[in-house]
Amino acid sequence: MSSRNGLYSVARWAWQPAKAARDAIRWAGYADHRRRTIRAFAGAEFAGLQIGCGPHRKSGWINTDLLGNRVMDFPLDITAPLPFPDHFFSVIYGSEVIEHVERAEAAAFLREAHRVLRPGGVLRLTTPDVEAVAQLYLGTHAKGDLAIQERFWLGPEFSRDIWINATFRNYGHRFLYSYETLAAALSAAGFPEICRTEAQQTRSRYPQLRGIEQHYGSDAPIEIYAATMVLEATKALAGPS
């Protein structure tokens, strides 16, 4: 190791406690605003939570993301217990979020989502579909064409091999699900009703979930979602919370 690299490693190691302290202060700075926002939605006819909102703020919802996003209402760590009362939300929406955490963390989040949803509430998730990803790579997808992905992914570096490696390894991805695996996790979290739907459509009773996908922009062709799984899980109307 060169002396320059050694100094960089030491500096990077030494910076971690300072960064953690800074981030803790920033998180604490949102506490009052978070409490006020939650109070404002208490008892509302419709209360929606968006996790990992990115640049896509939804009016009339609570929009959350990681620190540093100026669009969000407040930061939210989905790997920790959710700071909301039981039976609070009508719907929870997360686009391309669940694949960014470990499976055990995702399972804990699904249980928390079930807890904070109202009876009959809906959790809608979009995430890469590992089966569809493989089909697109092999050219056997019934509806999708990998050429569509090239318009939105990776610029001049695009190739079949780079695309599939990026899908699995880039952007902080931790685990890509099949429908069977994610549906089983949702069932284990307490959701009795789980269904697939098309992007921009909903099979739920909430019109707020129609036309909601913005991950690739508002004018993206529907074919761009060929590698994406869209699930809606509904909490039972009565029974254990």
Secondary structure as GFF3:
##gff-version 3
##sequence-region A 1 241
A	DSSP	alpha_helix	3	29	.	.	.	ID=ss1
A	DSSP	alpha_helix	31	41	.	.	.	ID=ss2
A	DSSP	beta_strand	48	51	.	.	.	ID=ss3
A	DSSP	beta_strand	61	65	.	.	.	ID=ss4
A	DSSP	beta_strand	74	75	.	.	.	ID=ss5
A	DSSP	beta_strand	89	95	.	.	.	ID=ss6
A	DSSP	three_ten_helix	98	100	.	.	.	ID=ss7
A	DSSP	alpha_helix	103	116	.	.	.	ID=ss8
A	DSSP	beta_strand	117	128	.	.	.	ID=ss9
A	DSSP	alpha_helix	130	138	.	.	.	ID=ss10
A	DSSP	alpha_helix	146	150	.	.	.	ID=ss11
A	DSSP	three_ten_helix	155	157	.	.	.	ID=ss12
A	DSSP	alpha_helix	160	169	.	.	.	ID=ss13
A	DSSP	alpha_helix	179	188	.	.	.	ID=ss14
A	DSSP	beta_strand	193	196	.	.	.	ID=ss15
A	DSSP	three_ten_helix	207	209	.	.	.	ID=ss16
A	DSSP	three_ten_helix	222	227	.	.	.	ID=ss17
A	DSSP	beta_strand	228	234	.	.	.	ID=ss18
###
